[in-house]
């Protein structure tokens, strides 16, 4: 007995601790309320339990928000959209796009103000408020914020109970249920609550919220929907909602209904007290507040880069750009923030995200579970007689997007919209679907063109439409192709016939096996041909998938787009605008370089799962066929030299594809990655590192050129795994400091590393950085060429380098030019190189060496004995009284890099070269040797003249 009592006591103690933890967690979430349970009080208040649970439910963020690192919460990221109260007569304006609304004709209101008593309100009856808006204006977000604020006691405090319902959930219920059953099946703690009993006027403290009324079939005809005033009577959910709106059931209760524009008239005007239209963000200040609430969350509001990003974005919005028109819809503000997070805040610790995944998630957020249909006068559940809305978008807007991409057009006339969207509708049902689509969805994707463009029509008075976000046109066009919607009429007919024959194949086999005993062999052959038809169609289909892969490769490597900005920079410029000189555009038409990248990204399994939820199915066999052909076409294109921008785009394609096996097979044909002058960002570094991580350990690049790429220490850390695959690593002109030498030292010490040549010229490594780097020499066995030109080495750094050289026997060439090295340190280096077993060339030009010092260097470099080693010392364009055989490479390095060096210092050194040449020429007796000196002198003077006139080419990051 005592044992049983002890177990009960332990269970009771555990239960009490759990309840305390629940209360403390509830308070920690930001929702302050009185403690609703304790070890001494009586039963908890159901209303407080309701507030807690509803708060937790509505605080849950969708998966699309969690991919950005969990920095957001509904409280911190919410910005109120513009809400206008409309009279019943003003509802005619609902069909106009919110993007066209500039000056609101009605006063703006808050949701709380909509439930204040008005002329339409009568004593003893609750208010019915109908809030409507187009797709993407923020209806669901407003409802979520309203519920959370009510739970926290910040709004609508006159209501003791708020009961939110999803009309999509209610529309799926097939069984009858009473109002109290509908409430209790979702909110069990409210079962038999007196506020819902219908007794007295207790229901005046209740607010029902029905979100998405367009997803229910609400029929207000008396003959179709019976009257009911008993909250305990079981009826179909639609009938219960209709009686609530009629004020026949719980007339004292207030109701908030949200719906789309097309479904606005489904609720008769006499049952609505107030209309309110959600119009999105009508000014740049609201948009800026939204961006700030999201983009500053990561830095805690103090990050300078984040603030600069918002300023650039705000400047672009103030220009009345196309982006500002798109961001009128909060959904496109979300897409803009998600894209900027992807472009600027990607790091090695962040979850793997792709641009295609962001756009797919964006469509799932706005169209997940959405269907298209008339929904009028039918009692069939809504999901059974409606088709996928996203699939309808692909077949209409996607077809328009594909035509634009094919013909290199971004704007469309009203006549073209009519032609591509619903131009072939015939039945009444198709016309009703088209009307709903035009009212609710079309303005979400297309907006009136802002400003002028050389790609617009010749007639400036003609109204043109463009995609709200340019990349959306390329995404929808890619989806249209990958889904196979661009088939010809013959291909579609062939597919239908093949499917019919394939389904009947078993019956055909059975019949043929019986009749073959009685019918002639010739007729029997006809049946066999019929059985072969599906295989023939399969070959035709496979050829079509190969065509998709061929299109991807052709669009990826279009010659006219070869020297445009890389695709990630183009995406950023579309959001932040171009500040400064416009980038040079080499192609005449609009480049669509995201189009093939989206096609590859849509083949990824994760995106296919999301599209399946939207009703757009991409079969695995289709993916396999496209992938097999794409591999072949990419390898063929990569056999040709590609500009750095095109190579960067290819890396982005492979990253978006997220297929390690295909990536490894494509990279097997690449031995050089040259990304010179590409503006590297953390995202691009992550892409490069991720793509190379798909290759086997035996894979090695002959060269990776990242010169003049604006690399930082953090980016270098992200690229460290990729460097292990490289033999020749070029990191010139990247402003890498001493702290970066720690990573480079570890790279050289890594036994898996195979770096043979390391070029670090024009990076401020300084003496301390060089000292750190030299710590790797004793244990490294792969390095043969080391370039430290213009790294701030100094005399002390040169002396330490001379001491370390003997500990590394594999080095063959050393470049320490332009490092402010004097005579003594230079002589020590030459002596160390001469005693070294392998070094044959030492670069010392552009250092402040005296004439005597340079002469001593040449003498020291010559072996003292006949069998000794000769070290080639490059200190000037002359060697003593003769012209150096390496004068041309020295002059070439100066010409290509002088634009980024100290001009006065370079001019001074060139004048020293001229003096050396003049002295050497005077020592020559041969006419031909003097003529050779004149030729070299002419080249030096030409370089000096270009430097004085400031007409040297920009630095190309060239170094020996």
N, C-alpha and C positions, 0 to 999 in steps of 0.2 A: 504493500500500500504506500509506504514511504517512497519507494522507487518510482511509482506512478506519479506521486505528488511532486517529486523532484523533477521529473521529465516535463510535467505541465508548467512548473515554475520556470524552467529553462526556455520552453517555447514562448511563454508570456514575455520573458525578458527580451528574447530575440525579436519578437513582434514589436515591442515598444521601441527598441533601438532602430529598427527599420523605419518605423513611422517618424521618428525624430530625423533620420537621415533624409527622408522624403521631404519633410518640411524645410530643412536647411537647404537642400538642393533647389527647392522651389524658390526660396528667397534669393539664392545666389544667382538665379537666372535674370534677376532684375525685376521680378514681379513682387511687389511688396503687399502683403496682406496679413491679417492677424492669424495667429496660429490656430489651425482648425482642428488639431488633435493634440492631445497630451495624455499623460499617464493618469491624470486625475479627472479630466473633463468628461462630459457625456458624449453621445454620438456626434460625429462631425456633421456640419451643415452641408447638405447636398449642393447648395448654390456655391459654396466655397470650393468644394471638390470639383464642381463643374468648371469654375473659373480656372482652377489649376490645370485640369486635364485639357481644356480647350486651349489654354495658353501654350502648353507643351506641344500639342498637335500642330497649332498654327505657327509655332516657332520653328518647326522642322523645315529645313531648307531642301529644295530638290537637289538631285545629284549634280545637275548642271552648275549649281552654285558651289558645291563642295570641291569641285575640281580646281578652284582658284585658291586653295590653301586654307579654307575655313576662316577667312578674315572678316566675313560679313555676318550680320545678324539683321533681322527685319527692322529693328529700331534704328540701327546706324545707317542703313543704306536707303531708307525710304525718303522720297521727296513727293509731296502732294502734287498731283497733276491738276490742271485747270478743270474745274467742274462748274458748268453753267446751268442755272435753272431755266427751264424752257416752259412756255405756255403751251397749251394743247395745240394752238394754231401754229406755233413755231416749229412743230415737229416736221414740217415739210422740208426744213433745212437739214434734216438728219442725213439726207442722201449725199450731201456735199462732203468732199474729203476733208478731214480735219487739217490736212496740210494746207488747205486753201483758206483756212480761217485766220485772219490777221487781227481784226479788231472785234472783240466779243461784243455782241449786241445786247447780251443779258448779263446781269451781275454775277460775279463768281461767288460760289458758296462752298461751305464745308458740309460734310455728311451730317454733322451734328445739327447744323442750321436747318437741314431738310426736315428734321423731326420736331421743329418748333411749331406750336399751334399757328394755323393760318386760316384764311377765309374758307378754305375747303374742308376745314376740320370741324366736326360737330361733337358735342359733349357725349361721352360714352362710347365713342367709336375711335379705333386706332387709325393711324395714318398708313396709307399705302404709297410708298415711294418707288418709282420705277427709274432706275439708273441705266442708261444705255451708252454704247460707244462702239466704235469699229474694233476690229482685231488689233491688238497691240497697244491700245490706249491706256491700259492699266486697270481694267475692271476688277480682276481677281486680286491684284495687289492692293487696291483700295479696300476691298473686303477684308483681306488678311490684316491690314493695318488697323482697320476699324475693330475687328474682333480682339486683337491684341491690346489695343488701347482701352477697350471696355473691360477686359480682364484685369488690367492694371489700374482701373478706376480713373482713367484720364478723360473719358468721353462717354456720352450717353448714360450718365449715372442715374437718370430717371428710370431706367429699366433695370429691374432686379435680375432678369433672366434674358440672355441672348442665345437663341438656338440657330446655329448656322447649318444649312443643308446644301449639298451639291445636287443640282438638278440632274446632272449626268447619272449619279447614283440612283436617284429616285426614278429616273426614266428606265433603268434596267430592272427594277423590281417587277416581277410578274404576279406576285401574290397580293391579295387584298390585305389591308392593315388599317387600323384606326390611327388617328393623329397621335395618341399617346403611345401606341405601339411603334410608330415610326420614330418618335423621339427616344423611347427607351431602348430600341434595338441598337441605336448609335450611342446614346448617352444613358447607360444603365442606371447611373446614380440619380437620374431624374424620373425613374419609374414611379408612377402614382404621385407625382408632386402636385400639391394643391393648386399651384399657379396655372396648371393645364387642365384642371378639372372642369372648367366652364361654370363653376358656381360663383354667383355674385359678379363683381367686376375685377376679380383678381388678375385677369388676363391683361389689364391695362399696363402691368409691369413687365410684359413679355414682348420681345422683339424677335420676329422670325426673319432670317436672312436666306433667300433662295438665290444662289449664284448660278448663272448660265441657264436662264429660263428657256432659251432657244432649243435646248436639248430635251425638252419635255413637250408632249402633245397636250396643250391646255385647251380644252374645248368648253367654251362658256355657253353653248346652246343648252337651253333647258331640257330639250328632248334627248340630248346626248349625255348630260351630266346631271344626276339627281341631286336634289338639295339635301343638306345634312347639317345639323347643328349639334350633334352629339360627338364629342371628341373620343368616345369609346366605340363608335360604330366603324366596322371594318369596310373599307372602300378602296378602290384603286388609288395609288398615290396621286395621280393627276387630278382625280375628283376631290381629294382632300385639299390640295393646293387651291383649286378653283373655288371651293367653298370658303376657304380662308380669305381669298381676295374678294369674294362677294360680300364678306362680312356677315355671312350666315353662320359660320363656325368661328367661335371666339371673336366676336366683333370688336371687343375692347383691345385686342392685340394689334400691334403695329407690325408692318411688313416692309422689308426692303428687298426688291427684286432687281437683279442685273440681267441684261440681255443684250443681244446684238441689234444692229440697226434693222436688219431684215425681219426680225421677229417682234418688232415694237408694236405692231398693230394686233398681235395675237391676244393681247390683254385689252379689252374694251376700255375706252377713255373714261367711262363712268365709274370704273373700279379703281382709277388712279387719282390720288390726291395731288401728287407732285411729280413732274418729270425733271430729270437732271441728266445732262449730257457730259460725259467725260471726254475732254478734248486733248488730253496729253499735255506736253510741255510747250506752251505757246510762246516762250521767249528764251533767249540764250541764258538768262540768269538761272532759270529753273534747270536747264540742261547742265549748266556749270555746277549747280548745287548737287545734282545727281552724280556727276563725274567726280566731284570732290569727295562725296560721301563714300565712294568706292575706291578710287585710286589713291586716296590718302590713308586708307585703313592700314595698308601694309607697312607704311613708314611711321605710323602713329601720329601722322600730321606734321612731321618734321623733315621728311626727306626732300632735299633740294631737287633731285632729279624728278621726283613725283610732281612737285609744284611746277617745275618748268614744263613738264608734259601737259599739265592742265592748262597752263597759260597758252601754249601753242595750240591746244585744242580749242580753247575759248576764242583765240584770234581767228581761227578758221570758221567758227560758228558765227562770229560777228560779221564776217564778210558776206552773209546771206548766201552761203554756199549750198550746194546740193546736200551736203551732210547735215546742215542746219534744218533743211526741210525734212530730211529723213528722221532726225532726232526729235521732231515733233511727237513722234510715237515713242513712248518709253521703252518699248521692246527694242528699237534700234539703238537707243542709248545703252541698253544692256549689251547688245552685240558689239558696239563700239568699245565699251569697257573691256569686254571679254577679249577682243582682238588686241587691244593695247596691252592687257595683261600678258597675253601670249607673246607679243613682240618685245616687251621691255622687262618683264619680271620673271622670265624663264631662267631657272638655274638647275644645277645637277640634282638638287634635293626635291624639286617640284615634281608632281606627278606628270606622267607623259601626256602631253596634249598635242593635238594637231589642229591646223586651221580648218580642215574638212570636218573634224569632230566638233569644233565650235559652231560651225554653220548648221551641222546636223542637229546638235543639241538645241540651237536656237529655234529651229523649226519644230522640234519635238516639244519645246516649252510652249509654243504658240498654237500648235496644231495636233498635239498628242491626243489621240482618241476622238478627234474631230471628224464629223461625217457631214455629207452634203445631201440634202433631199428636200422635198416639199414639206413633209410633216404636217400637212393640212387634212383634216377630216378623216383621220385613220386612227385606229386603236392598236395597230401593230407596234411593238416596241421599236424605239427610234433606231437602234442599231441594226434592225433587220431589214429596213427598207431604205436605208441610206448607204451611200458609197463613201469610200475614203476621200476626205477633202484634199489631203496632200496629193493623192494620185490624180485627182482632178486638176490640181495646180500644175503638176508636171505635164499633163497632157494639153494644157492650154497655155499658161504662162511659160512653162518650160519649152514648149514648141516655139513660142515667140522669141525666147532667149536664144534658142539654138539657131533660129534664122538670123538673129542679129550677129551672133558669133561667126556664123558661116559667111555672112556678107560684110563683116567688120563694121557693124553699126551699133550704136548705143542708144539712139533715140528713135521713136516711132510715132507715126501720125495716128490720129483717131481712126482713120480708115483702115490702117494696118491692124490696130487693136481689134476692130470689128471683124477683120478677116481671120485673124488667128485665134481669137477667143470667142468661141461660140458661133463662128460663121456658118457651121454646117448643122446647127440644131434643127430638129424637125418636130419632135413630139411636144405636147403640152408640158409633160413632166420635165423634159430637157430645157424648155424655155423657163420654167419656174426655177430649176436649179441654176440656170445661167443668171437669172435676176438676183437670186440670193448671193451668188458668187460675186457678181459685180458690186452689190451693195456692201457686203461684209468683208470681202477678201482682196479684191482687185487693187484698191488703194493702198493696201498693205505692201504690195510689191512694186507698184508703179506710181510715180508722182510726176506732176508737171515739171518740165525742164526749167531749171533756174539759170539765167544768164544765157550767153551765146556760146556756140562752139562751131569749129570749122566742119564738124561732122554732121551738123544739123541740116535741115532742108534748105533749099535755095530760097523759098518763100519765108521771110522772117515773120510774117503775120500768122502763119500756120501754127497751131498749138501742137507742141511735141511732148512726148512722155518718155521718161527714162526710168530705169530701175532705181529704187530708193538708195540702194548701195550698189556701186558698180560690180563688186565681187559677187553679188547675188545673181546677176545675170549669168556669170560664168559657172556658178554652182548649179543653177537650175538647168543650164544647157548640158552640163556634164551629167547630171542625174537623168535627164531626158535620154541621153545616148546610152548610158550604162544600163538603164532599165529596158533598153531595146525598143523605145517608142518611136524611133526614127526609121522603122522598117518601111519598106515599100509595100504597096497594096498586094503585089504578087507574093512577097515574103509572108505577109499576114495570112493570105488565103492558103498558102502552102502549109503554114503552121497549123491552121484550123483543120485542114483535111488530114494532115499527119496525125494530129491528136485524135481525131475521130476514128481513123483506121487503127491507131495504136490501142485505143480503148476496146475496139472490137476484135483484136487479134486473137484472143482465146476462142471466141466463137468461130472465127474464120478457120482456125486450126482444127477445131472439132468437126466443123462441117466438111472441110477438105478431106480429113482423114476418113470420113464415111463415104463421101461422093467419089473419091478417087478410084474406088473399085468399080464404079459404073460409068463415069464420064470419060470422054476421050482425053488423051494426054495433052492435046493443044489447049483445051479449055482449062485443064488443071494448071497449065503454065501461067494463065492469067491470074489465078488466085495467088500463085507464088510471087508474081510481080507486085500485087497489092500488098503482100506481106513485106516486100522490100522497100515500100514507099517511105515509112518512118525513118529507115536508115539513110535514104537519100536526103530527106529533110534535115537529118542530123548533120550531114556533111555541109549542106547549104547554111545551116545555122552556125556551124563551126567557122565557115568562111566569113560570115558576118561578124563574129566575135574577133576574128583576125583583123578585119577592117577597123574595128574600134581601136585595137592596139596600134595599128598603122597610123590612124588618125592622131592618137596620143603622141607617138614619136614625131610625127610630122609637125604638129603644133608646138611640140617642145623645142624643136631645133629649127624654127623658121629663120631663114637667113636675114630677113629684114628686121627681126627683133633681136639679133645677136648682141648688139651693143647697147641695148636699153638698160636701165637700172635693173638690178636683180629683183625678182618677184616680191620678196619680203620688203624691200625698200619701196616698191610701188604701192604695196598695201598700206604702208605707213604714211606715204605722201597723200594717199586718198583720204586719210583720217586727219592728219595734222596740217595738210596743205604743204606747199613748197615755199620756204622762206629763203629769199635770195634769188640768184639766177635760176631760170627754169632749166631742168635737165634736158640735154639735147635728145631730141626724138629722131631716131633714124628711120623708122617705118612711117609710111604715109598714113595708113589707117590706124584705128585704135588697137593697141596690142591687147591680146587676150591670153596672157601667159599663165594665168591661174587656171584656165580651162582644162588643160591636160593634167595639171597637178590635182585638181579636184576629182578628175576621172580616176586617177590612181588612188586617191584617198577614199573614195566611195567603195573601193573593193575591199577595204579593211573590214575584218569581221565585226569589230565594235560598231562601226558606222552602219553596217548591214543589219545588225540587231536593232538599232534605233529606227532605221528606215522600215524594218518589218513591223514595228509598233505603229508606224504611220500609215501602214497599208501599202508600202512600196517594197516589193520583194525582189532581191537580187539573188539568183540561185548560185549554189556553190559550183555547179558545172560551168556556169557562165564565167565566174571568176577564174576558174582553172584554165579555160580556153583563152581568155584575154591575157592572163599572166604568161602563159606559154608563148604566145605570139609576141607580147611586149618585150620579153627578155631578148628575143632575137633582134627586134628592131632597135632597141637601145644599144646593144653591143655593136650593131652595124654603124650607128651614128657616132658612137664614141671612138671608132677607129679613125675618125677625122679630128683634126685639132679644133678645140672649142674655146671660145673666149671665156674669161673668168666668170662673167655674169651668167652665161649659159651653164657652166659647170656648177655654179651655186644653185641654179634652178633645178638641175638634175639631182643634186643632193637633197633638196627640199622635196622633190617628187618621191625619192626613195624613202625619205623619212615619213612622209604622209602615207605611203604605201604600207608601212609597218609589217613588212614581210622579210624576215632575216634571210631566208634561203635565197629569194630572188635578189635581194640586195647584194649578198655575197657573190652570186654568179655574175651580176652586172659589174661589180667592182673588180672582179678577176681580170677584166679586160683593161683596167686603168692602172697605169704605173706612175702617173704624175698628176698631182692635184695642184694647179696653179690658180690661186685666188688673189693675185696681185691687185691692189687698189680697191678691193671689195671692203666696204665699211662693215667690219665685223661687229656683231652684237652678241650678248650672251646667248640669244636664241640661235644665231647662226653657228656659234661655237658648239652649242649643245647638239645641233643637227649634225654637224660634221663628226663630232665624237660618237654620237649614237649610230650613225651610218657605218663608220669604220669599226665599231664594236661588233658588227654582224659578221666580220670576216674571220677566218680561222687564224690561229696563232702563227701559222707559217706564212701568212700574207704580209708582204712588205711593199711600201711605195718607194720608188726610186727617188722621188723628190716631192716635198710639200713646200710650196712657196706662199708664205703669208706676209710678204713684205708690204709695207704701207697699208696695213689693215686696221690701224687704230686699236691694236690689242692692248689690254690692260692685264694687271697681275691676276685678277679674278678670272678673266677669260683664259689666260694661260693655264690656270689650274683646271678649268673645264676641259681643255684640249690635251692635257697631259697624257691620258690613255691613248689618244690618237697619235701622239708623237712617237710612241714606242714602235709604230708600224713603219717608220720613216728612216731612210738612209741619209738623205740630204735635206736638212731643215733650214729654211730661210726665214728669219724673223727680223729682217732689217726694217728700219724706220717705223718703230712701233712704240717709242717712248717707254720702254720697259726699264724699271728702276732696279736698284740693288736688291730689293726684296724678291724680285723675279728670279734672281740668280740662285736662290735656294731651290726653287723648283727645277731649274735647268741642271743644277748640280745633282739633284736626286735622279733626274732623268739619265744623266751620264753614268751614274752609279748603279742604275737598275740593270741587273744581269739580263733581263729580257729586251733591253733597249739595243738598237743596232744603228744608232746615229753615227754616220761617218763624217759628215760635213755640217758644221754649225756656223751660221752667218748671223752675227748680232750687230752689225755696224749701224751707227746712228741710233743707238739706244743709250740713255744716260746711266750706264751701269756703275760708273765711277770706280775709284780704287777699291772701295769696300765690296762692291758687287763682284769685281774681277777676282778679289781674294777668295770670296766664297765659291765662285765658279772653278777656280784652280784647285780647290780641294778634291775635285773629282779626278784630276789627272793621274794620280798614282794608281788608282784601281781600275780606271777605264781602259778598255782594250780595243775599242772600235773607232775612235775619233782619229781622222787623218787630216782634216782641214778645219781650221779655226779662224774666223774673221772677227776681230774686235776693233775694227776701224771706227774712229770717232765715237768712242765710248767713255771718254774722260779718264783714260787709264793713268796718265801722268808718269813721271819718272819712277816713283815708288812702285806703282803697279807693274811697270816694265821690269824693274829689278826683281820683284817677287816672281814674275813670270819666268825670268831667266833661271831662277833657282829651281823652279818646278819642272822645267822642260826635261831634265834628265830622268825624271821619274815616269815619263810617258814615252815609250819607245816607238809608238806607231804614228806619231804626227809627221806629216810631210810638208805642209804649207801653213804659214802663220802670217796674218795680216793685222798689223797694229798701226797703220797709217793714220795721220791726222789725230794724234793723241797727246800733243804737247810734250813729246819725249825729246830730251836734250841729248847732247853728244855722249856723255858718260853712260847713261842708261842704254842708248842705242848700241854702243860698242859692247856692253855687257851682253845684250841680246844676241848680237852677231857671234860673239865668242861661244855662247851657249848653244847656238844653232850649229856652229861648225863642229862642236864636240858631240852633237846629237847624231844618232845613227841614221835618222831618216829625213830630217828637214832639209829641203832643197831650195826653198824660196821664202824670203822674208820681205814683207812690204813695210817701208818706213817713210814713204813720201808724205808731203804736207806736214812734216814735223819741223820744228825750229832748229834745224841742224846747220852748223857753220860749214864753210867751204872746207876747212881742214878736217872737220868731223866727217863729212861725206867722203872725202878722199881716204880717210882712215877706214871707213866702213868697207869700201871696195877692196882695199888692201887686205883687211882682215878676212873678207869673204873668199879670197883666193887661197888655195891650199899652200902650205909652206913646203911640203914635200911632193914628190911626183905622184905618190900613191894616195895623197890626202883628198878629202872631200871638198868640193866647191859649193859654197852657198850663194845663190843669186840674191843680191841685196838691191831692192828697188827703192832708192831714196830720191831720185830725180829722173828727168828725161835724159840725163847724160850719165855716163860712167867714166869719171875722170875726164879725159880729153876726147872721148868718143861718145857717139849717140847710143843711148841704151836701146837694146833690141826690144825692150818692153815699153818704149815710149808711148806707143799708140794705146795699149790698154790703160796706162796711167791717165792719159788725157781723156779717154772715153769715160772713165770713172768720174773724173772731175766734171765733165760736161753734163753727165746724167744726174749728178747729185748736188751740184753747186747751188741750185735754186733753193735748197733747204739748209744750206750751210751759211756760215758767217761770210758775207760777201767780201768785206774788206780783207779778211784773213786769206780767203782764196785768191783775191787779186794780188795780194802781197806775195803769195807763193808763186803765182804765175810770173810775176816780174822777176823773182829769183830764178825761175826756169829760163827766162830770156837772158838773164845775165850769164847763167851757166852755159847756155848755147852760144852766146857771143864769144865768151872766153875760149870755149872748145873749138869754135870755127877758126879763130885766129891761130890756133896751134896746128892746124892742118895745112899740109903742103899740096895735097891732091885736090884737083878741081872738083872731082866727083864727090869726094867726101864733104867739101864745102857746100856743094849743091844739096846734099842730103841734109846738112845742118839747116840750110835755108828752108827746106820743105818742112822740117819739124818746127822751126821757128814760126813759119806761117800758120801752122795749126794752133800753136800756143797763142799767137796774137789774135787769131780769129776767135778763140775761146774767151780771151780777155775782152775783146770788143763786144761780144754778145753779153758778157756779164755786165759791162758798163751800161749797155743799152737796155738791160733787163729784158732780154728776149730769149733767155734760155728756156728749154722745155721744162715742164714740171718734173719734179723728182720721180724717178721710176723705181727707186729702191735698188739700184744696181750696185753691186759690190763684188769684188774679186773673191 
